[in-house]
Amino acid sequence: MLKGVFAAVLTPMRADLAVDRAAFARHCRRLLDEGCHGLGIFGTTGEANSLSVAERVAAWEALVEDGIPAEKLLPGTGACALPDAVTLTREALAVGAPGVLALPPFYYKHVGDDGLFAFFAELIERVGDDRLRLFLYHIPPMAQVGFSAELIGRLLEAFPGIVVGTKDSSGDAARIEQVCRSFPHLTVFAGSERFLLDTLRWGGDGCISATCNVTAAQSRRVYELWAAGDPSADAEQAALTETRGFLEGFPPIPGLKALMRERTGEEGWAHVRPPLVALDEDSRAALLGSAPV
Amino acid sequence: MLKGVFAAVLTPMRADLAVDRAAFARHCRRLLDEGCHGLGIFGTTGEANSLSVAERVAAWEALVEDGIPAEKLLPGTGACALPDAVTLTREALAVGAPGVLALPPFYYKHVGDDGLFAFFAELIERVGDDRLRLFLYHIPPMAQVGFSAELIGRLLEAFPGIVVGTKDSSGDAARIEQVCRSFPHLTVFAGSERFLLDTLRWGGDGCISATCNVTAAQSRRVYELWAAGDPSADAEQAALTETRGFLEGFPPIPGLKALMRERTGEEGWAHVRPPLVALDEDSRAALLGSAPV
């Protein structure tokens, strides 16, 4: 059910850095209209860890109130603190999300698989809800802590039907292929649409990507061509990979927000929470000069 | 006022992983009795980032109710999310703590000084309390994100009387010396008592250290010998550095908790929150065989 093209959704913010509720709902609606199968809200791109637990919960409740179907949402529920992860997971289930994307606890470094296994075992036990569908969010460039293939295997074996998927943002094609082939029943999303076609061919299921905030339609075309067995999928993937190249060399979240501001004219795209910093005028001009506006 | 020997206080926990209130107060009382000038609660050693904001606030309120003087507390108030850092800082001031120890936001990596400056500027503005005394918690091995000397200088200049100190857990003697000498009015705590005497001689002010949970008395002796200009300070420092060596090769928080359990017989030392893992029986035996019990 949860598969295909997902945007790692940007979170628009007002000048006071609160979530811009109206712009957020409009953006989610637009992404679905453009072709996203679903929405990965409040991941790295969504500045989730820069928002409090209460802010995240309020924002996704508002999204559903504002007409975004809960069944399209894959909320990020990762947190360093077990009680925060429990609260976020329960609230995501309460709002009707069909799955959650969970970071490992990311403060302590060089922790072993036993400790990470214990964290997720406690989380699943404390949430105590058979509806839980957990996607493991592997993003070592940011979290530093990640999911080894062995750990994924242990979690799948211990919690069948609960641990059901992963998002792999390692940026490492060989690793994504290994995970797809090692765990044929695991739902595997690549963390970038540049791996979309490969991931589907390796037996994976799609992508959850920051650049899908602006490449949703093109990413969806790759998916549909693959699903139809159309050989032009390769050419479309190559074009998609080229399209998303505009962001190379720019900080991705401020860069994508600058582009969304240009596209929509909405003020809600002007702001990022510190420690991120909005693009300066020169960078903005350079980005917009090469971007697929 | 805030200077000298501080333990980076361990947080005892019950079997359900809640903070063991009684054991926490007893431990803080014991550390003060053994010679700590103050208590760095809810830092890395205190598993702060494994606890929710509400748990941290409730625990330090309980400490003060249980008789630990608020003026001895330097609570950790670091968080990735600005609103969490604001809440923790306000609550620390409300309970009467004379200073707070603030991590940089640590999820996003490779952020620049401008973004970190913006984070602390927002924090100080939103807390909006002249009583605030902010200590910058530099611990790159864990947080990855840290405070450059340039950033410390910018913050000192922009917020004189508010940004007043740092804890340097770089483990790098040259860096600690540089910070001490570059900012003579900054209160500098080394992150380990092995740098205590050197730090004092470089113009710094003390240490905040995990191993001070068990070396408080000896660390205090080094401090007093230095304060008295007694040349035997060097020999005492050498002995202290040797004492704290027992933890080498063991995971520090589970190791120190195992030692505290042995010393006190209290159940509250048996537990760590995942992703940390308690020592297994062999490691425990090896540690206790070499520890200063």
Interface residues (C-beta under 8 A of the other chain):
Chain A: L17 T44 N49 S50 L51 S52 V53 E55 C80 A81 L82 P83 D84 T87 P104 P105 F106 Y107 Y108 K109 V111 G112 D114 G115 L116 A118 F119 E122 P141 M142 A143 Q144 V145 R273 P274 P275 L276 V277
Chain B: L17 T44 N49 S50 L51 S52 V53 E55 C80 A81 L82 P83 D84 T87 P104 P105 F106 Y107 Y108 K109 V111 G112 D114 G115 L116 A118 F119 E122 P141 M142 A143 Q144 V145 R273 P274 P275 L276 V277
